[in-house]
Amino acid sequence: MGLASLFAGKMLGDGYMNRTHRAPRFSFIHSSSDRAYAHFCYNLFCQYLPYGPSGIWEESIFDRRTQKTYNRIICQSRSCVFLEELYPLWYRGRKVVPMEWVAINLDLEGLAIWFQDDGSLKQGGQRIILSTETFAPEEGCFFSPC
């Protein structure tokens, strides 16, 4: 299991990078109902990326549109050379899928992370769906014929 594949899977799913003080950090957010999975991912990425003592926390957000409060778990790394190198691949004004890099680095472990984040089973478990709705058309077609 390697960082590149896990990172690819998480970035294809619920992961993102943000820049604070010009240094990129890796983050992901999960619902508090997915607490065990959020902690699993946090512990997994802690093996490879630097996290400080406040690298994982919970918060509640009130949504005025739905008039509901949502509880979520946020994980955010510190910056490091790995993230500095990958930020320009994944962000070009907006988040993009670096298709060549993903083709080289995504393996079964990364695919499992992506499925857990954005996948579902259909037709009685006979069909796997991986959500790609937020990808650009050419990025979505990279993963399945259009």
Residue pairs with C-beta under 8 A, 6 or more apart in sequence:
1 109
2 105
2 107
2 109
3 48
3 49
3 82
4 105
4 110
5 105
5 106
5 107
5 109
5 110
6 44
6 45
6 48
6 109
6 110
6 113
7 15
7 26
7 86
7 105
7 110
8 101
8 102
8 105
8 106
8 110
8 114
9 106
9 109
9 110
9 111
9 112
9 113
9 114
9 117
10 26
10 28
10 41
10 45
10 110
10 113
10 114
10 117
11 17
11 90
11 95
12 97
12 102
12 106
12 110
12 114
12 117
12 118
12 130
13 28
13 113
13 114
13 116
13 117
13 118
14 28
14 29
14 30
14 117
14 118
15 26
15 27
15 28
15 117
16 26
16 27
16 28
16 95
17 24
17 25
17 26
17 27
17 83
17 86
17 87
17 90
17 91
18 24
18 25
18 27
18 76
19 25
19 87
20 79
23 79
23 83
23 84
24 79
24 83
24 84
24 86
24 87
25 76
25 77
25 78
25 79
25 83
26 45
26 49
26 76
26 77
26 83
27 74
27 75
27 76
27 77
28 38
28 41
28 74
28 75
28 117
29 72
29 73
29 74
29 75
30 37
30 38
30 41
30 72
30 73
31 70
31 71
31 72
31 73
32 58
32 71
32 72
32 73
34 73
35 73
37 116
38 56
38 73
38 75
39 56
39 73
41 75
41 113
42 51
42 55
42 56
42 75
45 51
45 75
45 77
46 55
48 82
49 77
49 78
49 80
49 82
49 83
50 77
50 78
50 79
50 80
51 75
51 76
51 77
51 78
52 78
55 75
55 76
55 77
55 78
56 73
56 74
56 75
57 73
57 74
58 71
58 72
58 73
58 74
59 71
59 72
59 74
60 69
60 70
60 71
60 72
61 69
61 70
61 71
61 72
62 68
62 69
62 70
63 69
63 70
77 83
89 98
89 101
90 96
90 97
90 98
96 136
96 139
97 135
97 136
97 139
97 142
99 139
99 142
102 142
103 142
106 114
114 130
115 128
115 130
118 130
118 131
119 128
119 129
119 130
119 131
120 128
120 129
120 131
121 127
121 128
121 129
122 128
122 129
130 143
132 139
132 140
132 143
132 144
133 140
137 146
140 146
